[in-house]
Amino acid sequence: MSETTVRYACAEHIDSVLDGIVDERGRAPDLILLKEGERAHGCHECGQPPLYRITLPET
Ligand SMILES: [Zn+2]
């Protein structure tokens, strides 16, 4: 079963959320800029409405 890591980040925490995934997984994830209405989840760090979705497919 393949599983994709998905996290959300606001503008302030994008760097630390990205670094966290790279540290854990050793690979750079994909970064998607969210539109209005796609911000249902909170930032991984602070819970505020996020600007980015970060995804990393399991291989
Ligand atoms: Zn944040």
N, CA, C, O and the ligand as a Tripos MOL2 file, in Angstrom:
@<TRIPOS>MOLECULE
protein
  237   235    60     0     0
PROTEIN
NO_CHARGES

@<TRIPOS>ATOM
      1 N           0.8460   -1.1960    0.0000 N.3       1 MET1
      2 CA          0.0000    0.0000    0.0000 C.3       1 MET1
      3 C           0.8790    1.2420    0.0000 C.2       1 MET1
      4 O           1.7890    1.3660    0.8200 O.2       1 MET1
      5 N           0.6090    2.1480   -0.9080 N.am      2 SER2
      6 CA          1.3580    3.4020   -0.8940 C.3       2 SER2
      7 C           0.5840    4.4330   -0.0870 C.2       2 SER2
      8 O          -0.6460    4.4800   -0.1130 O.2       2 SER2
      9 N           1.3280    5.2430    0.6220 N.am      3 GLU3
     10 CA          0.7380    6.2260    1.5010 C.3       3 GLU3
     11 C           1.4460    7.5500    1.2510 C.2       3 GLU3
     12 O           2.6730    7.6000    1.1550 O.2       3 GLU3
     13 N           0.6740    8.6070    1.1470 N.am      4 THR4
     14 CA          1.2700    9.9010    0.8770 C.3       4 THR4
     15 C           1.2720   10.7550    2.1390 C.2       4 THR4
     16 O           0.2450   10.8940    2.8040 O.2       4 THR4
     17 N           2.4150   11.3210    2.4630 N.am      5 THR5
     18 CA          2.4990   12.2620    3.5670 C.3       5 THR5
     19 C           1.9330   13.6050    3.1100 C.2       5 THR5
     20 O           2.3630   14.1510    2.0940 O.2       5 THR5
     21 N           0.9740   14.1300    3.8580 N.am      6 VAL6
     22 CA          0.3980   15.4330    3.5310 C.3       6 VAL6
     23 C           0.4360   16.3150    4.7670 C.2       6 VAL6
     24 O          -0.0450   15.9320    5.8340 O.2       6 VAL6
     25 N           1.0100   17.4940    4.6130 N.am      7 ARG7
     26 CA          1.0000   18.4710    5.7050 C.3       7 ARG7
     27 C           0.6290   19.8350    5.1490 C.2       7 ARG7
     28 O           0.7540   20.0950    3.9520 O.2       7 ARG7
     29 N           0.1730   20.6970    6.0410 N.am      8 TYR8
     30 CA         -0.1980   22.0520    5.6370 C.3       8 TYR8
     31 C           0.6640   23.0410    6.3910 C.2       8 TYR8
     32 O           1.0650   22.7980    7.5290 O.2       8 TYR8
     33 N           0.9470   24.1740    5.7380 N.am      9 ALA9
     34 CA          1.7950   25.1780    6.3870 C.3       9 ALA9
     35 C           1.3610   26.5860    6.0100 C.2       9 ALA9
     36 O           0.9690   26.8500    4.8730 O.2       9 ALA9
     37 N           1.4380   27.4890    6.9900 N.am     10 CYS10
     38 CA          1.2190   28.9040    6.7080 C.3      10 CYS10
     39 C           2.5280   29.5150    6.1940 C.2      10 CYS10
     40 O           3.5680   28.8560    6.1880 O.2      10 CYS10
     41 N           2.4650   30.7700    5.7670 N.am     11 ALA11
     42 CA          3.6530   31.4260    5.2040 C.3      11 ALA11
     43 C           4.8020   31.4720    6.2090 C.2      11 ALA11
     44 O           5.9710   31.3750    5.8330 O.2      11 ALA11
     45 N           4.4630   31.6210    7.4800 N.am     12 GLU12
     46 CA          5.4820   31.7500    8.5130 C.3      12 GLU12
     47 C           6.2090   30.4370    8.7780 C.2      12 GLU12
     48 O           7.4000   30.4360    9.0870 O.2      12 GLU12
     49 N           5.4910   29.3160    8.6570 N.am     13 HIS13
     50 CA          6.0640   28.0300    9.0650 C.3      13 HIS13
     51 C           6.4180   27.1050    7.9170 C.2      13 HIS13
     52 O           6.7830   25.9500    8.1360 O.2      13 HIS13
     53 N           6.3120   27.6090    6.6860 N.am     14 ILE14
     54 CA          6.5950   26.7440    5.5460 C.3      14 ILE14
     55 C           8.0100   26.1480    5.6300 C.2      14 ILE14
     56 O           8.2070   24.9670    5.3440 O.2      14 ILE14
     57 N           8.9760   26.9610    6.0180 N.am     15 ASP15
     58 CA         10.3540   26.4600    6.0700 C.3      15 ASP15
     59 C          10.5150   25.3400    7.0940 C.2      15 ASP15
     60 O          11.1500   24.3230    6.8160 O.2      15 ASP15
     61 N           9.9330   25.5320    8.2860 N.am     16 SER16
     62 CA         10.1330   24.5260    9.3240 C.3      16 SER16
     63 C           9.3490   23.2510    9.0180 C.2      16 SER16
     64 O           9.8050   22.1540    9.3390 O.2      16 SER16
     65 N           8.1670   23.3860    8.3970 N.am     17 VAL17
     66 CA          7.4040   22.1860    8.0370 C.3      17 VAL17
     67 C           8.1310   21.4180    6.9260 C.2      17 VAL17
     68 O           8.2240   20.1910    6.9670 O.2      17 VAL17
     69 N           8.6410   22.1520    5.9410 N.am     18 LEU18
     70 CA          9.4280   21.5220    4.8710 C.3      18 LEU18
     71 C          10.6520   20.8030    5.4280 C.2      18 LEU18
     72 O          10.9150   19.6480    5.0920 O.2      18 LEU18
     73 N          11.3980   21.5040    6.2870 N.am     19 ASP19
     74 CA         12.6050   20.9100    6.8760 C.3      19 ASP19
     75 C          12.2750   19.6540    7.6630 C.2      19 ASP19
     76 O          13.0260   18.6790    7.6350 O.2      19 ASP19
     77 N          11.1330   19.6800    8.3750 N.am     20 GLY20
     78 CA         10.7250   18.5190    9.1540 C.3      20 GLY20
     79 C          10.5270   17.2960    8.2800 C.2      20 GLY20
     80 O          10.9530   16.1980    8.6360 O.2      20 GLY20
     81 N           9.8780   17.4820    7.1330 N.am     21 ILE21
     82 CA          9.6390   16.3490    6.2310 C.3      21 ILE21
     83 C          10.9610   15.8660    5.6330 C.2      21 ILE21
     84 O          11.1980   14.6610    5.5510 O.2      21 ILE21
     85 N          11.8130   16.7870    5.2200 N.am     22 VAL22
     86 CA         13.1070   16.3890    4.6460 C.3      22 VAL22
     87 C          13.9290   15.6260    5.6800 C.2      22 VAL22
     88 O          14.5720   14.6290    5.3500 O.2      22 VAL22
     89 N          13.9110   16.0910    6.9320 N.am     23 ASP23
     90 CA         14.6360   15.3960    7.9940 C.3      23 ASP23
     91 C          14.1080   13.9860    8.2020 C.2      23 ASP23
     92 O          14.8780   13.0380    8.3510 O.2      23 ASP23
     93 N          12.7570   13.8560    8.2120 N.am     24 GLU24
     94 CA         12.1590   12.5560    8.4810 C.3      24 GLU24
     95 C          12.3360   11.5820    7.3300 C.2      24 GLU24
     96 O          12.5750   10.3940    7.5450 O.2      24 GLU24
     97 N          12.2180   12.0870    6.1080 N.am     25 ARG25
     98 CA         12.0820   11.2110    4.9520 C.3      25 ARG25
     99 C          13.2900   11.2450    4.0290 C.2      25 ARG25
    100 O          13.4660   10.3510    3.2020 O.2      25 ARG25
    101 N          14.1210   12.2720    4.1660 N.am     26 GLY26
    102 CA         15.3200   12.3530    3.3470 C.3      26 GLY26
    103 C          15.0720   12.7300    1.8940 C.2      26 GLY26
    104 O          15.9580   12.5960    1.0500 O.2      26 GLY26
    105 N          13.8720   13.1970    1.6090 N.am     27 ARG27
    106 CA         13.5450   13.6180    0.2420 C.3      27 ARG27
    107 C          12.7740   14.9320    0.2880 C.2      27 ARG27
    108 O          12.0980   15.2450    1.2680 O.2      27 ARG27
    109 N          12.8940   15.6970   -0.8070 N.am     28 ALA28
    110 CA         12.1620   16.9580   -0.8860 C.3      28 ALA28
    111 C          10.7260   16.6940   -1.3420 C.2      28 ALA28
    112 O          10.5080   15.9990   -2.3350 O.2      28 ALA28
    113 N           9.7500   17.2440   -0.6230 N.am     29 PRO29
    114 CA          8.3480   17.0510   -1.0000 C.3      29 PRO29
    115 C           7.8930   18.0230   -2.0850 C.2      29 PRO29
    116 O           8.6170   18.9430   -2.4660 O.2      29 PRO29
    117 N           6.6800   17.7930   -2.5670 N.am     30 ASP30
    118 CA          6.0460   18.7260   -3.4990 C.3      30 ASP30
    119 C           5.3030   19.8030   -2.7150 C.2      30 ASP30
    120 O           4.7360   19.5480   -1.6520 O.2      30 ASP30
    121 N           5.3210   20.9980   -3.2640 N.am     31 LEU31
    122 CA          4.7090   22.1460   -2.6110 C.3      31 LEU31
    123 C           3.6100   22.6860   -3.5060 C.2      31 LEU31
    124 O           3.8400   22.9730   -4.6810 O.2      31 LEU31
    125 N           2.4110   22.8250   -2.9480 N.am     32 ILE32
    126 CA          1.2770   23.3330   -3.7220 C.3      32 ILE32
    127 C           0.7020   24.5530   -3.0160 C.2      32 ILE32
    128 O           0.3760   24.4980   -1.8310 O.2      32 ILE32
    129 N           0.5810   25.6450   -3.7470 N.am     33 LEU33
    130 CA         -0.0260   26.8590   -3.2040 C.3      33 LEU33
    131 C          -1.5400   26.6880   -3.1830 C.2      33 LEU33
    132 O          -2.1550   26.4170   -4.2140 O.2      33 LEU33
    133 N          -2.1400   26.8480   -2.0010 N.am     34 LEU34
    134 CA         -3.5730   26.6330   -1.8630 C.3      34 LEU34
    135 C          -4.3620   27.8570   -2.3000 C.2      34 LEU34
    136 O          -3.9310   28.9970   -2.1260 O.2      34 LEU34
    137 N          -5.5310   27.5870   -2.8750 N.am     35 LYS35
    138 CA         -6.4600   28.6670   -3.2100 C.3      35 LYS35
    139 C          -7.4250   28.8810   -2.0540 C.2      35 LYS35
    140 O          -7.5420   28.0440   -1.1600 O.2      35 LYS35
    141 N          -8.1180   30.0260   -2.0890 N.am     36 GLU36
    142 CA         -9.2160   30.2550   -1.1520 C.3      36 GLU36
    143 C         -10.1770   29.0670   -1.2350 C.2      36 GLU36
    144 O         -10.4780   28.5860   -2.3270 O.2      36 GLU36
    145 N         -10.6500   28.6020   -0.0990 N.am     37 GLY37
    146 CA        -11.5870   27.5000   -0.1140 C.3      37 GLY37
    147 C         -10.9180   26.1330   -0.0330 C.2      37 GLY37
    148 O         -11.6010   25.1200    0.1150 O.2      37 GLY37
    149 N          -9.5990   26.0940   -0.1270 N.am     38 GLU38
    150 CA         -8.8680   24.8300    0.0230 C.3      38 GLU38
    151 C          -8.1210   24.7940    1.3550 C.2      38 GLU38
    152 O          -7.2360   23.9640    1.5640 O.2      38 GLU38
    153 N          -8.4900   25.7010    2.2410 N.am     39 ARG39
    154 CA         -7.7350   25.8650    3.4840 C.3      39 ARG39
    155 C          -8.4750   25.2860    4.6770 C.2      39 ARG39
    156 O          -8.5480   25.9090    5.7360 O.2      39 ARG39
    157 N          -9.0180   24.1030    4.5010 N.am     40 ALA40
    158 CA         -9.8080   23.4790    5.5570 C.3      40 ALA40
    159 C          -8.9400   23.0090    6.7140 C.2      40 ALA40
    160 O          -9.4150   22.9280    7.8470 O.2      40 ALA40
    161 N          -7.6670   22.6950    6.4460 N.am     41 HIS41
    162 CA         -6.7870   22.1770    7.4810 C.3      41 HIS41
    163 C          -5.9420   23.2960    8.0720 C.2      41 HIS41
    164 O          -5.7100   24.3140    7.4200 O.2      41 HIS41
    165 N          -5.4880   23.1120    9.2870 N.am     42 GLY42
    166 CA         -4.6260   24.1040    9.9090 C.3      42 GLY42
    167 C          -3.1670   23.8290    9.6210 C.2      42 GLY42
    168 O          -2.7760   22.7050    9.3050 O.2      42 GLY42
    169 N          -2.3640   24.8850    9.7360 N.am     43 CYS43
    170 CA         -0.9060   24.7600    9.6350 C.3      43 CYS43
    171 C          -0.3990   23.6940   10.6080 C.2      43 CYS43
    172 O          -0.8620   23.6200   11.7460 O.2      43 CYS43
    173 N           0.5460   22.8730   10.1610 N.am     44 HIS44
    174 CA          1.1050   21.8020   10.9870 C.3      44 HIS44
    175 C           1.7300   22.3320   12.2820 C.2      44 HIS44
    176 O           1.7470   21.6380   13.2980 O.2      44 HIS44
    177 N           2.2400   23.5610   12.2380 N.am     45 GLU45
    178 CA          2.9400   24.1350   13.3990 C.3      45 GLU45
    179 C           2.0190   24.9390   14.3160 C.2      45 GLU45
    180 O           2.0690   24.7870   15.5370 O.2      45 GLU45
    181 N           1.1820   25.7910   13.7290 N.am     46 CYS46
    182 CA          0.4420   26.7540   14.5560 C.3      46 CYS46
    183 C          -1.0730   26.6270   14.4400 C.2      46 CYS46
    184 O          -1.7950   27.2430   15.2230 O.2      46 CYS46
    185 N          -1.5760   25.8430   13.4800 N.am     47 GLY47
    186 CA         -3.0090   25.6470   13.3520 C.3      47 GLY47
    187 C          -3.7510   26.7740   12.6470 C.2      47 GLY47
    188 O          -4.9690   26.7020   12.4880 O.2      47 GLY47
    189 N          -3.0500   27.7990   12.2270 N.am     48 GLN48
    190 CA         -3.6890   28.8860   11.4780 C.3      48 GLN48
    191 C          -4.0140   28.4140   10.0600 C.2      48 GLN48
    192 O          -3.4720   27.4070    9.6050 O.2      48 GLN48
    193 N          -4.9030   29.1410    9.3530 N.am     49 PRO49
    194 CA         -5.1940   28.7610    7.9630 C.3      49 PRO49
    195 C          -3.9070   28.7330    7.1350 C.2      49 PRO49
    196 O          -3.1500   29.7040    7.1430 O.2      49 PRO49
    197 N          -3.6530   27.6390    6.4260 N.am     50 PRO50
    198 CA         -2.3860   27.4660    5.7250 C.3      50 PRO50
    199 C          -2.3880   28.1090    4.3400 C.2      50 PRO50
    200 O          -3.4420   28.3790    3.7640 O.2      50 PRO50
    201 N          -1.2060   28.3450    3.8300 N.am     51 LEU51
    202 CA         -1.0200   28.8370    2.4620 C.3      51 LEU51
    203 C          -0.5830   27.7220    1.5230 C.2      51 LEU51
    204 O          -0.8190   27.7840    0.3160 O.2      51 LEU51
    205 N           0.0510   26.7080    2.0860 N.am     52 TYR52
    206 CA          0.6330   25.6540    1.2530 C.3      52 TYR52
    207 C           0.2010   24.2770    1.7010 C.2      52 TYR52
    208 O          -0.0270   24.0300    2.8850 O.2      52 TYR52
    209 N           0.0920   23.3800    0.7250 N.am     53 ARG53
    210 CA         -0.0220   21.9540    1.0110 C.3      53 ARG53
    211 C           1.2820   21.3190    0.5710 C.2      53 ARG53
    212 O           1.7900   21.5990   -0.5150 O.2      53 ARG53
    213 N           1.8190   20.4610    1.4240 N.am     54 ILE54
    214 CA          3.0890   19.8000    1.1660 C.3      54 ILE54
    215 C           2.8260   18.3140    1.0840 C.2      54 ILE54
    216 O           2.3290   17.7220    2.0430 O.2      54 ILE54
    217 N           3.1450   17.7030   -0.0300 N.am     55 THR55
    218 CA          2.8670   16.2780   -0.1850 C.3      55 THR55
    219 C           4.1440   15.5390   -0.5650 C.2      55 THR55
    220 O           4.9910   16.0520   -1.2980 O.2      55 THR55
    221 N           4.2560   14.3240   -0.0460 N.am     56 LEU56
    222 CA          5.3930   13.4780   -0.3740 C.3      56 LEU56
    223 C           4.8970   12.0430   -0.5460 C.2      56 LEU56
    224 O           4.5800   11.3820    0.4430 O.2      56 LEU56
    225 N           4.8240   11.5540   -1.7790 N.am     57 PRO57
    226 CA          4.3450   10.1940   -2.0150 C.3      57 PRO57
    227 C           5.3110    9.1650   -1.4350 C.2      57 PRO57
    228 O           6.5300    9.3060   -1.5360 O.2      57 PRO57
    229 N           4.7480    8.1440   -0.8340 N.am     58 GLU58
    230 CA          5.5400    6.9950   -0.3850 C.3      58 GLU58
    231 C           6.0290    6.2400   -1.6300 C.2      58 GLU58
    232 O           5.3080    6.1150   -2.6200 O.2      58 GLU58
    233 N           7.2430    5.7530   -1.5580 N.am     59 THR59
    234 CA          7.7270    4.9950   -2.7180 C.3      59 THR59
    235 C           7.9140    3.5320   -2.3430 C.2      59 THR59
    236 O           8.3160    2.7260   -3.1820 O.2      59 THR59
    237 ZN          1.9730   28.2290   10.9500 Zn       60 ZN60
@<TRIPOS>BOND
     1     1     2 1
     2     2     3 1
     3     3     4 2
     4     3     5 am
     5     5     6 1
     6     6     7 1
     7     7     8 2
     8     7     9 am
     9     9    10 1
    10    10    11 1
    11    11    12 2
    12    11    13 am
    13    13    14 1
    14    14    15 1
    15    15    16 2
    16    15    17 am
    17    17    18 1
    18    18    19 1
    19    19    20 2
    20    19    21 am
    21    21    22 1
    22    22    23 1
    23    23    24 2
    24    23    25 am
    25    25    26 1
    26    26    27 1
    27    27    28 2
    28    27    29 am
    29    29    30 1
    30    30    31 1
    31    31    32 2
    32    31    33 am
    33    33    34 1
    34    34    35 1
    35    35    36 2
    36    35    37 am
    37    37    38 1
    38    38    39 1
    39    39    40 2
    40    39    41 am
    41    41    42 1
    42    42    43 1
    43    43    44 2
    44    43    45 am
    45    45    46 1
    46    46    47 1
    47    47    48 2
    48    47    49 am
    49    49    50 1
    50    50    51 1
    51    51    52 2
    52    51    53 am
    53    53    54 1
    54    54    55 1
    55    55    56 2
    56    55    57 am
    57    57    58 1
    58    58    59 1
    59    59    60 2
    60    59    61 am
    61    61    62 1
    62    62    63 1
    63    63    64 2
    64    63    65 am
    65    65    66 1
    66    66    67 1
    67    67    68 2
    68    67    69 am
    69    69    70 1
    70    70    71 1
    71    71    72 2
    72    71    73 am
    73    73    74 1
    74    74    75 1
    75    75    76 2
    76    75    77 am
    77    77    78 1
    78    78    79 1
    79    79    80 2
    80    79    81 am
    81    81    82 1
    82    82    83 1
    83    83    84 2
    84    83    85 am
    85    85    86 1
    86    86    87 1
    87    87    88 2
    88    87    89 am
    89    89    90 1
    90    90    91 1
    91    91    92 2
    92    91    93 am
    93    93    94 1
    94    94    95 1
    95    95    96 2
    96    95    97 am
    97    97    98 1
    98    98    99 1
    99    99   100 2
   100    99   101 am
   101   101   102 1
   102   102   103 1
   103   103   104 2
   104   103   105 am
   105   105   106 1
   106   106   107 1
   107   107   108 2
   108   107   109 am
   109   109   110 1
   110   110   111 1
   111   111   112 2
   112   111   113 am
   113   113   114 1
   114   114   115 1
   115   115   116 2
   116   115   117 am
   117   117   118 1
   118   118   119 1
   119   119   120 2
   120   119   121 am
   121   121   122 1
   122   122   123 1
   123   123   124 2
   124   123   125 am
   125   125   126 1
   126   126   127 1
   127   127   128 2
   128   127   129 am
   129   129   130 1
   130   130   131 1
   131   131   132 2
   132   131   133 am
   133   133   134 1
   134   134   135 1
   135   135   136 2
   136   135   137 am
   137   137   138 1
   138   138   139 1
   139   139   140 2
   140   139   141 am
   141   141   142 1
   142   142   143 1
   143   143   144 2
   144   143   145 am
   145   145   146 1
   146   146   147 1
   147   147   148 2
   148   147   149 am
   149   149   150 1
   150   150   151 1
   151   151   152 2
   152   151   153 am
   153   153   154 1
   154   154   155 1
   155   155   156 2
   156   155   157 am
   157   157   158 1
   158   158   159 1
   159   159   160 2
   160   159   161 am
   161   161   162 1
   162   162   163 1
   163   163   164 2
   164   163   165 am
   165   165   166 1
   166   166   167 1
   167   167   168 2
   168   167   169 am
   169   169   170 1
   170   170   171 1
   171   171   172 2
   172   171   173 am
   173   173   174 1
   174   174   175 1
   175   175   176 2
   176   175   177 am
   177   177   178 1
   178   178   179 1
   179   179   180 2
   180   179   181 am
   181   181   182 1
   182   182   183 1
   183   183   184 2
   184   183   185 am
   185   185   186 1
   186   186   187 1
   187   187   188 2
   188   187   189 am
   189   189   190 1
   190   190   191 1
   191   191   192 2
   192   191   193 am
   193   193   194 1
   194   194   195 1
   195   195   196 2
   196   195   197 am
   197   197   198 1
   198   198   199 1
   199   199   200 2
   200   199   201 am
   201   201   202 1
   202   202   203 1
   203   203   204 2
   204   203   205 am
   205   205   206 1
   206   206   207 1
   207   207   208 2
   208   207   209 am
   209   209   210 1
   210   210   211 1
   211   211   212 2
   212   211   213 am
   213   213   214 1
   214   214   215 1
   215   215   216 2
   216   215   217 am
   217   217   218 1
   218   218   219 1
   219   219   220 2
   220   219   221 am
   221   221   222 1
   222   222   223 1
   223   223   224 2
   224   223   225 am
   225   225   226 1
   226   226   227 1
   227   227   228 2
   228   227   229 am
   229   229   230 1
   230   230   231 1
   231   231   232 2
   232   231   233 am
   233   233   234 1
   234   234   235 1
   235   235   236 2
@<TRIPOS>SUBSTRUCTURE
     1 MET1         2 RESIDUE 1 A MET
     2 SER2         6 RESIDUE 1 A SER
     3 GLU3        10 RESIDUE 1 A GLU
     4 THR4        14 RESIDUE 1 A THR
     5 THR5        18 RESIDUE 1 A THR
     6 VAL6        22 RESIDUE 1 A VAL
     7 ARG7        26 RESIDUE 1 A ARG
     8 TYR8        30 RESIDUE 1 A TYR
     9 ALA9        34 RESIDUE 1 A ALA
    10 CYS10       38 RESIDUE 1 A CYS
    11 ALA11       42 RESIDUE 1 A ALA
    12 GLU12       46 RESIDUE 1 A GLU
    13 HIS13       50 RESIDUE 1 A HIS
    14 ILE14       54 RESIDUE 1 A ILE
    15 ASP15       58 RESIDUE 1 A ASP
    16 SER16       62 RESIDUE 1 A SER
    17 VAL17       66 RESIDUE 1 A VAL
    18 LEU18       70 RESIDUE 1 A LEU
    19 ASP19       74 RESIDUE 1 A ASP
    20 GLY20       78 RESIDUE 1 A GLY
    21 ILE21       82 RESIDUE 1 A ILE
    22 VAL22       86 RESIDUE 1 A VAL
    23 ASP23       90 RESIDUE 1 A ASP
    24 GLU24       94 RESIDUE 1 A GLU
    25 ARG25       98 RESIDUE 1 A ARG
    26 GLY26      102 RESIDUE 1 A GLY
    27 ARG27      106 RESIDUE 1 A ARG
    28 ALA28      110 RESIDUE 1 A ALA
    29 PRO29      114 RESIDUE 1 A PRO
    30 ASP30      118 RESIDUE 1 A ASP
    31 LEU31      122 RESIDUE 1 A LEU
    32 ILE32      126 RESIDUE 1 A ILE
    33 LEU33      130 RESIDUE 1 A LEU
    34 LEU34      134 RESIDUE 1 A LEU
    35 LYS35      138 RESIDUE 1 A LYS
    36 GLU36      142 RESIDUE 1 A GLU
    37 GLY37      146 RESIDUE 1 A GLY
    38 GLU38      150 RESIDUE 1 A GLU
    39 ARG39      154 RESIDUE 1 A ARG
    40 ALA40      158 RESIDUE 1 A ALA
    41 HIS41      162 RESIDUE 1 A HIS
    42 GLY42      166 RESIDUE 1 A GLY
    43 CYS43      170 RESIDUE 1 A CYS
    44 HIS44      174 RESIDUE 1 A HIS
    45 GLU45      178 RESIDUE 1 A GLU
    46 CYS46      182 RESIDUE 1 A CYS
    47 GLY47      186 RESIDUE 1 A GLY
    48 GLN48      190 RESIDUE 1 A GLN
    49 PRO49      194 RESIDUE 1 A PRO
    50 PRO50      198 RESIDUE 1 A PRO
    51 LEU51      202 RESIDUE 1 A LEU
    52 TYR52      206 RESIDUE 1 A TYR
    53 ARG53      210 RESIDUE 1 A ARG
    54 ILE54      214 RESIDUE 1 A ILE
    55 THR55      218 RESIDUE 1 A THR
    56 LEU56      222 RESIDUE 1 A LEU
    57 PRO57      226 RESIDUE 1 A PRO
    58 GLU58      230 RESIDUE 1 A GLU
    59 THR59      234 RESIDUE 1 A THR
    60 ZN60       237 GROUP 0 **** ****
